[in-house]
Amino acid sequence: MRKLVFMATPFALAGVGLYGDNSWAMYTPGINAGGGMDVLVGGFQFFAESRIHQYLRDARESVGRGHGITQIPISFGLKF
């Protein structure tokens, strides 16, 4: 009988990027940081991660001033 292998490895991630708003005609700089987990089950490697993205909306599109936008996506997947 084969033994089922299960191994979990946490990871952290961070970065900078350019974020588009609505039409993607204009970009604004932002930062992101988060964490996740790689999980090996049998011969399959799954992952789950979440990051918090923070960037400033263009002040020209907000009356008189820009304001911060925060997004927190969660991703699940299979690596191959």
C-alpha positions in Angstrom: 0.0 0.0 0.0 1.3 3.5 -1.0 1.7 6.0 1.7 0.0 9.4 1.1 2.6 12.2 1.3 1.3 15.5 2.7 3.6 18.5 3.2 2.7 22.2 3.7 5.2 25.1 3.3 4.2 28.7 4.1 5.6 31.6 2.1 5.5 35.4 2.2 5.5 37.8 -0.8 5.7 41.5 -1.3 6.1 43.8 -4.3 5.5 47.1 -6.1 3.6 47.6 -9.2 1.6 49.8 -11.5 -2.2 49.6 -11.0 -4.7 50.7 -13.7 -8.1 52.1 -12.7 -11.3 51.5 -14.8 -10.1 52.1 -18.4 -6.5 51.1 -17.8 -5.5 54.3 -19.7 -3.7 55.6 -16.6 -1.5 53.8 -14.1 -0.6 54.7 -10.5 2.2 53.1 -8.4 1.3 50.8 -5.5 2.5 48.2 -3.1 1.4 44.7 -2.1 2.2 42.2 0.6 0.8 38.9 1.7 1.3 35.3 2.4 0.3 31.8 1.3 0.8 28.1 1.6 2.1 25.5 -0.8 0.6 22.1 -0.1 2.0 18.8 -1.5 -0.7 16.1 -1.5 0.4 12.9 -3.2 2.0 14.0 -6.5 0.0 17.3 -6.7 1.2 20.7 -5.5 -1.6 23.1 -4.6 -1.3 26.6 -3.3 -3.4 29.3 -1.7 -2.3 32.9 -1.2 -3.7 36.3 -0.3 -2.2 39.8 -0.7 -3.2 43.2 0.3 -2.8 45.7 -2.5 -2.7 49.4 -1.7 -2.5 52.2 -4.3 -3.6 55.8 -4.7 -6.3 56.7 -7.2 -5.3 59.4 -9.6 -6.1 62.8 -8.0 -7.4 64.1 -11.4 -10.2 61.6 -11.3 -11.2 62.4 -7.7 -12.6 65.8 -7.1 -9.7 67.8 -5.7 -7.6 64.9 -4.2 -6.7 61.3 -4.6 -7.7 58.6 -2.2 -6.3 55.2 -1.3 -7.7 52.0 -2.8 -7.3 48.7 -1.0 -7.9 45.3 -2.6 -7.4 41.8 -0.9 -7.7 39.0 -3.5 -7.4 35.4 -2.5 -6.0 32.9 -5.1 -6.2 29.1 -5.1 -4.5 26.9 -7.7 -2.5 23.8 -8.8 1.1 24.1 -9.8 2.3 21.9 -12.7 
